[in-house]
């Protein structure tokens, strides 16, 4: 085809972009009080000056990028949409902009409409409407690495909570009939409420007689003044039903489908509790023994009942031959449900059939992702070390202040009443700092290695699912499964981002189509 030299050819040119938003974010107050926000803005301002961008707005956020609705972030996007000209959003690096994929759809839409450009200073990455698949992949991998890192830190906190649960310590607020308080060593503990505790015990005893319905117990609670410790109102039918089903009162905590003996004084004995369960269900006893509490199951907490929404809890079934099988069954926390138990191996087979072959990563793509993860862990290690040093300094200073208060008391500079007030304030501050320190991981190399192992799922998902290592199976499935359910004998599998995107695009071949390995 001959083209006239005067014919205008459309090369999908981009709209000009002359002004920018300087975007900086920190997630912790300690970072906000330091130089982190200013340091980001300084680098962004220098970048904008070099590229002739006029900064029309500075956005300084002190928010988590993974929790909450990110109201200020979305206000910024709405501001951009109202501009007559295209706007460059200039950010220090990808993880300062987002650490999850939940905003990606809206951002991609703005890029496609040529409303924005994204400029990431540290990553030397610019995204526009015409960005290559390689650049879009670098953005996706930056978000993925950030999300994996956040998940690893979250696991640290969960391990701390599980450690306390293993010791029989409660996390959170105690139920009606108990009080959260401090012991003689100023440590958190749980005691029986002297006012409501005896009434809760009496309610168990009255209901166990079989002479009262739940409706009758509502009247009984109103007559005797039994009230909720949370709302301070008379207990309704649902609240009474929940109390009568709670094994905490007989010495056992129900944690993620497992029963764990707690360290606090029981309000009733197990015989009374089991009698009440028989009365509630007509036939079913609730087992309060901890025979499964110390065991681990690969699918524990990963599936919900598709009929009532309760967690599918694991349990062992022993055949006459002595061979044991793991089953998943509905926990019935919302009442009776006709969901039947399902053999764990059947669920594994369905997971394997669903996922094997769905992800097809090339060696080049795997190496690029692992390289990105290594760089991210290296950067976050430095930030974590700096944050930990700040906390250690605060802890030392606070302890020194406590010692000084003791000296002031001994020297007669302050009264005992002033000392006690200051002592409680400083000990509370020390407790909070030590909790924050516990969240700081000391072994980022191990986290990086775990993440690198995880990205090998592309070529090894079948072997991992068939593996005899429960912790390896669980790490894999926890990473990729989200809101999965079981209905009768069928497991309905839902994947977390970005694995759902990879599956829908037939694996990494199309996702990383134009990846240039020299970039990494």
N, C-alpha and C positions, 0 to 999 in steps of 0.2 A: 504494500500500500504506500503510495506517494503522499508525503505530507507537505503542504504549502508552508513556506518559511514564515509566513505571517500568521499561521494558525497558532493559537495559544494552547499549549498542552498543560493539562492539570496534573501536577505531581503531588497532589494532596499536601500542599504547603501548609505549614503551621502558622497560626496567628502570631503576630508580634507580642512579646512579653517584656514589659518595661518596669513593672513594679512587683513588689514581693512582700510576703509576710515572713517575719523572723520568728520561728517556732522553737521554743525550748521547754523541756519538761524534766522534772525530777519526781520521784515517787515517795521520797522520805523527807521529813522535816529537817533532819540533820543535813541532807544534801542542800536543801533550800537555804539554810542558814550559812552554808559555806560558799565556795566560789563556783559551784557547779553551774548554776543558771547563768551567772555573769560570764563564765568562761565560754559557755555555748553561744550566748548572744554576741560576744566579741568575735568569735570565729565566723559566725554567720554574717555579721556586719561587714567584716573584712571581705568575705566572699562576695557579698552584694555590691560593694564598692568596686571590686575588680570586674564585675560583670555588668556594671551600669544599671543595677536594679535600685529603684527608689523604694525604700522600706515604708509601706503605708500603715503597718501595724506590727507591734511586738506582742507575741503571745507567750507569757511565762506561766506555765502550769505546774501546780504541786498536786499531782494526782497519780493514782495507779492506772496503768494502761490495760490492766486485765480485770479489775473489779469495778463495779458500778456502771453507770450509764455514760460516763465521760461527757458530762453536760457542756463544759467549756470547750472541749475539742469539737463537738458538733456545732456549737455556736460559731466557732471559727470557720467551719465549712459553710455554714449558712451565710456568713459574711462574704465569703469568696463568691458564692453563687450570685450575690447581688451586684457584684462589680461589673462594669460595662466592658472592661478589658480583661484579658487573661492574666492570671496571677501566678507567680512562682511562690511555692511554699518551700522555704529554705530551712533545712533541719540539720542538726549536728551529725546524726547518724540514724540508721533505720530504727533501732530499738528505742530511741528517744521519741519517735513518732508513733510506733505501735509495737506491741508485743503479742498480738494475736491477730487472727484473720477476720475477726468479726466486722472490722471497718473496711476491709479490702474491696468489697463489692461496690460500696458507695464511692470510694476513691477511684476505682477503675472506671466507673461511669463518668466521673468528672474529667478523667484523662481522655477517655474516648470522645467526649464532647468538646475537647480542646479548651476547657475552662481553666485548667490548672496545669502546671508543671511541678514535678517534685525534684528538689535538689538536695542530695545527701552529701554534706561536705566531707566527712571522714571516709565515707565509702567511695568517693569519687564517682558517684552514680547520679545520672540525670534521667528522669522518666518523663516522656511526653506521649502524645497520641501515637506517634510513629515509632516508639521504642521497639527494639528487637526482642525476640523471645529470650535471647541471652540476658539482656538487661532486666526483663521482667522476672526471669528466673532468679537472678541475684537478689532482687527485692524479696521474692517469696522465700528464698533460703535464709535471708537475714531475719525475716519474721519467724520462720520455723525454728532457727537456732535460739532466738530470744524466747519463744514459747517453751522450748525444751528446757531452757535454763530456769525459767520461772517455775515450771513443773517440778524440776529437781529441787529447788528451794522449798516448794510447797511440801514435797515429800519429807524434807528435813523436819518441818514442823509436825507433820503427821506422825513421823517416827517418835518424836518427843511425846506426843499425845498418847501413842500406842504404848510407849514405855511406862507412862503413868497408869494407863489402863491395866497393863500387865501387873503392876504393883497394887492394883485394886483401888487406885485413886480416881475420884470422879472429876470429869471436866465439865464445867458449866454449872448451872443452877440446880440445886437439889429439889426433889419433888415436894409437893404439899405434905406436911408432916415432919419435914426436916428443915434445918437452917444452915446456910453457908456462914462460916465464922472463922476465926483465927485461933490456933491452939496456944499453949504457953510459950512456944518458941516463935510465935508470930507467923506461923505457917498456915496456909489454908486448910480447912477441914470441914466436916459435915457432922452435925449433931442432931438429935431428936428435938423437934420443936416442943417445948414444955406445954404449950397451949393446944396446938393442933395435932401433935403426935398421938396423944391418947385417944382423941376422937377418931383419927384415921384407923387406929388399931380396933376400936370398938365397932367401926363400920364394917371392917373385915369380919369380925366375929358375928355381927348381926346378920350380914348377908349369907354367911356360911350356914346358918340355921335352916335356910330354905323357906323362911316365912315371909321374905321380902322380895319384891321385884325391884328392878333398877328405878322404876318410877316411884316406888315406895321409899327408896333410899334418898331420892331428891328431897322428899318431905322430911325424912329423918335428919338429913344434913341441915336443912333450914331450921328445924326445931332445936337442934343441938348446937347451932352456931358454927358448923364446920364450913370454912370459907377457903377459897383459893388463895394461896400465898402470893400469887401474881396479880390477880385482878381485885382481890379483897372482896369478891362477891360470893354469894352462895353457890355451891357447886351445881352445875347442870347435869343432866343425865350422861352426856358424852364425857364430861370430866370425871364423873364417878366411875364410869366404865373403864376409863384409861387408868385411874388409880388402882382399881381392883385387878387390872391385868399387869401392873408394873411389878416385876420381880425384885426391884430394888428394896422393897419393904421387908423381904425375907432374906436379904443379904447378897443378892446377885444383880449385877448390872447387865442389861442387854445392849451390847455394843456391836453395831453392824452385823446383826444376825447371830452373834456369839454371846454366850452367857459366861460372865466373868465374876468371880467372887470378890466383893468389895471389902474394904477394911473397916467399915463403919458399923455401928451398933444396929442390928436388925430390929425392926419394929414388931414383926410377927415371925412365927416359925414356918418352915417349909410345909408342914402338914396342913396348917391353916390356909396357906396360900394355894396349895394344890386342891383343897376342898372347894375353895372359892372358884378356881378355874373349872372344876367339874360342874359347879353350879351355873357358871356363865355359859359354858358350851353344851352342857348336857351329857358330854361323854369324853371330852378331850382334856388331858392333863398337859400342863406346860412344864417341860423339863427344865429344872433350874440348876442341874449339875453342870460342871465345867469340863465334861469329858472331851469336848471338841475345842475348848477355849485355847489350848496351846498348839493346836494343829493348824497347818496352813493349807488352803485350797486355792488352786490356780484361778478358779472362776468366782471366788468369794467377793460379793459386792459389785460384780460387773453386769449382772442381769436383773431386770425387774419383771414381776409378773405382768403379763400383758392383759390380764383380766381385772385385777384390782389395784395394780400399781405398787404393791409391796415388794421389798427386796426378796430375791430368790436366794435362800440360805442353803449352804452345803451341809450334808450330813452323811455319815457312813452307814451302809447297809451290809450286814454280814450274812452270807448264804450258809446253808447247812454244811457245806464243804469247808467252811472256815474262811473262804475267800471274801475279801471286802471290796465294795464298790462305792464310789462317791456319787451321790445324787444331789440335784438341786430341787428344793421344794419351796413353795410360797411360805413366807413367814407368818401370814395371817394377821398382821398387825392391824388391819382394818376390819377384822371380823372373819367369818368363814368364807372360803373361796373354793371353787371346784377344780382349781388348777391341780393337775396330777404331777407327781415327782418325775423328773427326767434324768436319765443316766448321764453323768458328766462326759463320758466318752462319746455319746451320741451328739452332744453339743459341740465337742471338739471336732468331730467329723464334719458337721455342718459348717463350722467356721472355716475349716480347711478347704472344703469344696467351694465356699464363697470367695475366698481370698487368693488361693494359689492360682497363679496365672493372671490375676488382675493387675499386679504390679510388675512391670518389666523395666527395671533400671539397668542402664548400661554401666560398665565399669567407670567410664569417664564421668558420668553424672554422680555416682557414689563418691568418687574421689573428690569431686568439686564440693559436694555437700560436707564431707568430713573436713576438708580444708577450711571451709567457712566456719564450721563449728569450732575448730581448734582456735581460729583467730578470735572468735567471739568469747570463748572461755578464757583466753589469755587476757582480753580486755577486762572482762568482768572480775577476774581474779584480782587485778589491781584495784578496782573499785571496792570490792569486798574487803581487801586488806586495809584500805584507807578508812572505810566505814568502821571496821573492827577496831582500828587504832583509836579512832575518835571515841568509840564506846568505852574502850579500856581506860582512856584518859579521864572520861567523865566518871567512870566507876571509881578510879583511884581518888579523884578529887572529892567525890561524895563521901567515900569512906574516911578520908582525911577530915572532912567537915564533921563527921560523926565523932571521930576521936577528939576533935577540938571541943565539941559540945560537952563531952565527958570531962575534959580538963577544966572547962569553964564551970561545970557543976562542982567539981572537987575544990576549985579555987574560990567558990562562993560568988562568982561573977553573975551567974544566973540561978534562978530558983529551980526546984525539982519539977514544978509544974511546967515551966518553960522548957526544961530539958526533955520531959516526956513528950511534949507536943512536937518539938524539933526532932526527937529520936524517931517517932512514928513516921514523920514526913520523909526523913532521910532513908529509913529502912524501906519504905515503899518505893522510893526512887531507885534504891539499889536493886530491889527485886525486879523492877521494870527493865533496868539496864541489863541485868543478868539474863532475863528472858530474851531480850533483843540479841544479846551475844550468842545465845543458844541457837538462834536462827541463822547465824552466820556460818556457812559451811567452811570447814578447815581443809577440805580435800577436793579442790576444784579439778585436779588432775583426774581423780576418780570419777567425778561427774562427767568430765569430757570423754573419758574412756567409755562410760556407760552410754552416753549419747552416740558416740561413734559406733558402738556395738548395735545400738538400736537402728541406725540407718541401714544396717545390713539386712533389714527385713525383706528388701526387694528380692534378693536372691535366695534367702534362707527361711522364708516364712513357713513353708511346709515342714522343714526340719525342726524349727523352733516349736511349732504346735505339737509335733510328735515327740518332742524331747521329754525325757524323764525328769528334767530339772524344773520343779514347780516355780521357783523364783524367776527363772528365765521366761517361762510361759507367761507368768503374771505380768512381768515387766513389759512384754510385747503387747499383750491384750489390753493392759491398762493404758498404754500409749495410743492405741489405734481405735478402741471401741468407745462408743458414746451413746448413752440412752438405748442400749440394746434390750430387747424383751424376749420373753418366751411365752408362747401360747400353745397349750397342749404339748405336742412333741416337736414343735417347730421353733427354732431360734431365729428371731428377726434381728439381723445385725445392722447396726448403724455405725458409721465411721466418723472419727474426728477429722477436722480440717488439719492439714491439707490432704490427708489420705483419701477422703471422699472425692476430692478433685482429681487426684492421680488415677483413681479407679475409673472415674467417669471419662477421663481422657485416654483410657487404655494404656496407662502406665507412663513411664518416664520418657519413652521415645518421642512422644508428641509434646510433652511438657517442656523438655529441654532440647527441642529441635535444633536451635541454632547456637547452642552453648559453645563458647570458645574456651577450651581448657587453659589457654595461656593467660586468661584473666586471673586465674587462681594460682 
